[in-house]
Amino acid sequence: MKNKKVVLASLFIGLLLTGCATLADARNAKGKGKSHIYNASFDTVWGTVPKAITELHLSIAGDNRQEGYFLVQKGITAFSYGEEVAVFVEKVDDTHTRVEVVSKKAMATNVFAWNWEKPIHNKLEEMLNAQ
C-alpha cells in the first residue's frame, strides 16, 4: 500500500512539473506569437510598451532594447499559476514598428491561464492612438 502511495505521489508531481513554461521559453518562441505593425516609431512604441504592461497589471521581469524585447510575468492568482510573456519590438522603418507578443502558461495543464497576446495588442493600440 505504501509503494502505491509513493507511485501515485510521484506521478502527481511529475504531472505538475511537466509542461511548465519559463520566461526563457516565451523569449525563445519568437515568431510563434501574435504580431501587429503599428504606425509609430520604434522609440514611441518602446516607451509605450511598459506603460501598457503596467496598466494591464503585469510585471516587467526584464528588457533588452538592443535585442528588442520585454519579458513580462503575471503571478499566481486564484485561477491561474501565472503566465510568462515576451513582447518583441522591431523597427520596420522610421514610422512603423512591428510588435509580437508570445504568451505562455506557467503550467501547461492550467486551463484558466490568460493568453495575453490580444490584451497587450489592444492596450498598445489604444495608447498609441491616443498620442
KEGU-600231 format. One record per residue (C-alpha): residue number from 1; residue in three letters; x, y, z. Coordinates in nm, 3 decimals. Layout:
// KEGU-600231
{torgu = NUM&zagu = ALA&xx = X&yy = Y&zz = Z}
...
// end
This chain:
// KEGU-600231
{torgu = 1&zagu = MET&xx = 0.000&yy = 0.000&zz = 0.000}
{torgu = 2&zagu = LYS&xx = 0.283&yy = 0.238&zz = 0.087}
{torgu = 3&zagu = ASN&xx = 0.451&yy = 0.176&zz = -0.252}
{torgu = 4&zagu = LYS&xx = 0.124&yy = 0.255&zz = -0.428}
{torgu = 5&zagu = LYS&xx = 0.104&yy = 0.591&zz = -0.248}
{torgu = 6&zagu = VAL&xx = 0.465&yy = 0.671&zz = -0.339}
{torgu = 7&zagu = VAL&xx = 0.400&yy = 0.587&zz = -0.705}
{torgu = 8&zagu = LEU&xx = 0.083&yy = 0.798&zz = -0.712}
{torgu = 9&zagu = ALA&xx = 0.258&yy = 1.090&zz = -0.543}
{torgu = 10&zagu = SER&xx = 0.546&yy = 1.064&zz = -0.791}
{torgu = 11&zagu = LEU&xx = 0.307&yy = 1.062&zz = -1.085}
{torgu = 12&zagu = PHE&xx = 0.122&yy = 1.364&zz = -0.948}
{torgu = 13&zagu = ILE&xx = 0.443&yy = 1.561&zz = -0.900}
{torgu = 14&zagu = GLY&xx = 0.558&yy = 1.461&zz = -1.247}
{torgu = 15&zagu = LEU&xx = 0.234&yy = 1.589&zz = -1.398}
{torgu = 16&zagu = LEU&xx = 0.270&yy = 1.918&zz = -1.215}
{torgu = 17&zagu = LEU&xx = 0.622&yy = 1.971&zz = -1.342}
{torgu = 18&zagu = THR&xx = 0.554&yy = 1.860&zz = -1.698}
{torgu = 19&zagu = GLY&xx = 0.479&yy = 2.145&zz = -1.931}
{torgu = 20&zagu = CYS&xx = 0.596&yy = 2.427&zz = -1.708}
{torgu = 21&zagu = ALA&xx = 0.695&yy = 2.735&zz = -1.907}
{torgu = 22&zagu = THR&xx = 0.961&yy = 2.988&zz = -1.815}
{torgu = 23&zagu = LEU&xx = 1.039&yy = 3.337&zz = -1.939}
{torgu = 24&zagu = ALA&xx = 1.316&yy = 3.181&zz = -2.150}
{torgu = 25&zagu = ASP&xx = 1.056&yy = 2.961&zz = -2.318}
{torgu = 26&zagu = ALA&xx = 0.848&yy = 3.267&zz = -2.405}
{torgu = 27&zagu = ARG&xx = 1.155&yy = 3.450&zz = -2.535}
{torgu = 28&zagu = ASN&xx = 1.264&yy = 3.151&zz = -2.743}
{torgu = 29&zagu = ALA&xx = 0.918&yy = 3.129&zz = -2.902}
{torgu = 30&zagu = LYS&xx = 0.978&yy = 3.440&zz = -3.113}
{torgu = 31&zagu = GLY&xx = 0.792&yy = 3.403&zz = -3.441}
{torgu = 32&zagu = LYS&xx = 0.513&yy = 3.199&zz = -3.286}
{torgu = 33&zagu = GLY&xx = 0.310&yy = 3.478&zz = -3.128}
{torgu = 34&zagu = LYS&xx = 0.057&yy = 3.731&zz = -3.249}
{torgu = 35&zagu = SER&xx = 0.215&yy = 4.028&zz = -3.424}
{torgu = 36&zagu = HIS&xx = 0.094&yy = 4.365&zz = -3.545}
{torgu = 37&zagu = ILE&xx = 0.259&yy = 4.657&zz = -3.724}
{torgu = 38&zagu = TYR&xx = 0.190&yy = 4.991&zz = -3.558}
{torgu = 39&zagu = ASN&xx = 0.203&yy = 5.328&zz = -3.730}
{torgu = 40&zagu = ALA&xx = 0.455&yy = 5.467&zz = -3.481}
{torgu = 41&zagu = SER&xx = 0.830&yy = 5.493&zz = -3.447}
{torgu = 42&zagu = PHE&xx = 1.035&yy = 5.234&zz = -3.260}
{torgu = 43&zagu = ASP&xx = 1.112&yy = 5.485&zz = -2.983}
{torgu = 44&zagu = THR&xx = 0.743&yy = 5.569&zz = -2.935}
{torgu = 45&zagu = VAL&xx = 0.639&yy = 5.204&zz = -2.923}
{torgu = 46&zagu = TRP&xx = 0.931&yy = 5.108&zz = -2.698}
{torgu = 47&zagu = GLY&xx = 0.829&yy = 5.378&zz = -2.450}
{torgu = 48&zagu = THR&xx = 0.461&yy = 5.280&zz = -2.462}
{torgu = 49&zagu = VAL&xx = 0.504&yy = 4.905&zz = -2.404}
{torgu = 50&zagu = PRO&xx = 0.595&yy = 4.936&zz = -2.032}
{torgu = 51&zagu = LYS&xx = 0.300&yy = 5.168&zz = -1.972}
{torgu = 52&zagu = ALA&xx = 0.061&yy = 4.925&zz = -2.141}
{torgu = 53&zagu = ILE&xx = 0.201&yy = 4.633&zz = -1.943}
{torgu = 54&zagu = THR&xx = 0.162&yy = 4.823&zz = -1.616}
{torgu = 55&zagu = GLU&xx = -0.197&yy = 4.919&zz = -1.697}
{torgu = 56&zagu = LEU&xx = -0.275&yy = 4.550&zz = -1.753}
{torgu = 57&zagu = HIS&xx = -0.134&yy = 4.471&zz = -1.405}
{torgu = 58&zagu = LEU&xx = 0.155&yy = 4.267&zz = -1.543}
{torgu = 59&zagu = SER&xx = 0.513&yy = 4.287&zz = -1.418}
{torgu = 60&zagu = ILE&xx = 0.821&yy = 4.353&zz = -1.629}
{torgu = 61&zagu = ALA&xx = 1.086&yy = 4.098&zz = -1.536}
{torgu = 62&zagu = GLY&xx = 1.344&yy = 4.233&zz = -1.778}
{torgu = 63&zagu = ASP&xx = 1.405&yy = 4.407&zz = -2.107}
{torgu = 64&zagu = ASN&xx = 1.675&yy = 4.435&zz = -2.369}
{torgu = 65&zagu = ARG&xx = 1.643&yy = 4.732&zz = -2.603}
{torgu = 66&zagu = GLN&xx = 1.936&yy = 4.620&zz = -2.819}
{torgu = 67&zagu = GLU&xx = 1.770&yy = 4.284&zz = -2.887}
{torgu = 68&zagu = GLY&xx = 1.422&yy = 4.439&zz = -2.880}
{torgu = 69&zagu = TYR&xx = 1.225&yy = 4.252&zz = -2.618}
{torgu = 70&zagu = PHE&xx = 1.047&yy = 4.280&zz = -2.285}
{torgu = 71&zagu = LEU&xx = 1.000&yy = 3.981&zz = -2.053}
{torgu = 72&zagu = VAL&xx = 0.672&yy = 4.003&zz = -1.866}
{torgu = 73&zagu = GLN&xx = 0.505&yy = 3.795&zz = -1.597}
{torgu = 74&zagu = LYS&xx = 0.168&yy = 3.757&zz = -1.435}
{torgu = 75&zagu = GLY&xx = 0.194&yy = 3.591&zz = -1.097}
{torgu = 76&zagu = ILE&xx = -0.021&yy = 3.325&zz = -0.943}
{torgu = 77&zagu = THR&xx = -0.386&yy = 3.416&zz = -0.892}
{torgu = 78&zagu = ALA&xx = -0.684&yy = 3.229&zz = -0.754}
{torgu = 79&zagu = PHE&xx = -0.746&yy = 3.089&zz = -1.103}
{torgu = 80&zagu = SER&xx = -0.401&yy = 3.061&zz = -1.260}
{torgu = 81&zagu = TYR&xx = -0.048&yy = 2.951&zz = -1.183}
{torgu = 82&zagu = GLY&xx = 0.065&yy = 3.254&zz = -1.380}
{torgu = 83&zagu = GLU&xx = 0.178&yy = 3.340&zz = -1.729}
{torgu = 84&zagu = GLU&xx = 0.513&yy = 3.410&zz = -1.895}
{torgu = 85&zagu = VAL&xx = 0.510&yy = 3.665&zz = -2.177}
{torgu = 86&zagu = ALA&xx = 0.764&yy = 3.802&zz = -2.423}
{torgu = 87&zagu = VAL&xx = 0.698&yy = 4.123&zz = -2.615}
{torgu = 88&zagu = PHE&xx = 0.924&yy = 4.175&zz = -2.918}
{torgu = 89&zagu = VAL&xx = 0.958&yy = 4.526&zz = -3.062}
{torgu = 90&zagu = GLU&xx = 1.118&yy = 4.559&zz = -3.406}
{torgu = 91&zagu = LYS&xx = 1.169&yy = 4.867&zz = -3.624}
{torgu = 92&zagu = VAL&xx = 1.016&yy = 4.826&zz = -3.970}
{torgu = 93&zagu = ASP&xx = 1.101&yy = 5.178&zz = -4.089}
{torgu = 94&zagu = ASP&xx = 1.107&yy = 5.528&zz = -3.939}
{torgu = 95&zagu = THR&xx = 0.729&yy = 5.538&zz = -3.888}
{torgu = 96&zagu = HIS&xx = 0.631&yy = 5.171&zz = -3.847}
{torgu = 97&zagu = THR&xx = 0.711&yy = 4.922&zz = -3.573}
{torgu = 98&zagu = ARG&xx = 0.628&yy = 4.555&zz = -3.553}
{torgu = 99&zagu = VAL&xx = 0.528&yy = 4.414&zz = -3.213}
{torgu = 100&zagu = GLU&xx = 0.495&yy = 4.043&zz = -3.146}
{torgu = 101&zagu = VAL&xx = 0.351&yy = 3.907&zz = -2.822}
{torgu = 102&zagu = VAL&xx = 0.415&yy = 3.549&zz = -2.712}
{torgu = 103&zagu = SER&xx = 0.213&yy = 3.431&zz = -2.411}
{torgu = 104&zagu = LYS&xx = 0.283&yy = 3.101&zz = -2.234}
{torgu = 105&zagu = LYS&xx = 0.104&yy = 2.938&zz = -1.943}
{torgu = 106&zagu = ALA&xx = 0.336&yy = 2.889&zz = -1.647}
{torgu = 107&zagu = MET&xx = 0.185&yy = 2.541&zz = -1.623}
{torgu = 108&zagu = ALA&xx = 0.051&yy = 2.374&zz = -1.938}
{torgu = 109&zagu = THR&xx = -0.232&yy = 2.200&zz = -1.753}
{torgu = 110&zagu = ASN&xx = -0.374&yy = 2.530&zz = -1.628}
{torgu = 111&zagu = VAL&xx = -0.692&yy = 2.581&zz = -1.828}
{torgu = 112&zagu = PHE&xx = -0.767&yy = 2.916&zz = -1.661}
{torgu = 113&zagu = ALA&xx = -0.443&yy = 3.092&zz = -1.762}
{torgu = 114&zagu = TRP&xx = -0.482&yy = 3.405&zz = -1.973}
{torgu = 115&zagu = ASN&xx = -0.341&yy = 3.443&zz = -2.320}
{torgu = 116&zagu = TRP&xx = -0.202&yy = 3.798&zz = -2.305}
{torgu = 117&zagu = GLU&xx = -0.141&yy = 3.843&zz = -2.678}
{torgu = 118&zagu = LYS&xx = -0.469&yy = 4.017&zz = -2.762}
{torgu = 119&zagu = PRO&xx = -0.500&yy = 4.228&zz = -2.442}
{torgu = 120&zagu = ILE&xx = -0.147&yy = 4.365&zz = -2.484}
{torgu = 121&zagu = HIS&xx = -0.203&yy = 4.449&zz = -2.851}
{torgu = 122&zagu = ASN&xx = -0.539&yy = 4.609&zz = -2.771}
{torgu = 123&zagu = LYS&xx = -0.386&yy = 4.822&zz = -2.495}
{torgu = 124&zagu = LEU&xx = -0.093&yy = 4.926&zz = -2.719}
{torgu = 125&zagu = GLU&xx = -0.333&yy = 5.021&zz = -2.999}
{torgu = 126&zagu = GLU&xx = -0.543&yy = 5.226&zz = -2.759}
{torgu = 127&zagu = MET&xx = -0.246&yy = 5.407&zz = -2.608}
{torgu = 128&zagu = LEU&xx = -0.069&yy = 5.474&zz = -2.939}
{torgu = 129&zagu = ASN&xx = -0.388&yy = 5.609&zz = -3.096}
{torgu = 130&zagu = ALA&xx = -0.431&yy = 5.847&zz = -2.800}
{torgu = 131&zagu = GLN&xx = -0.089&yy = 6.006&zz = -2.860}
// end
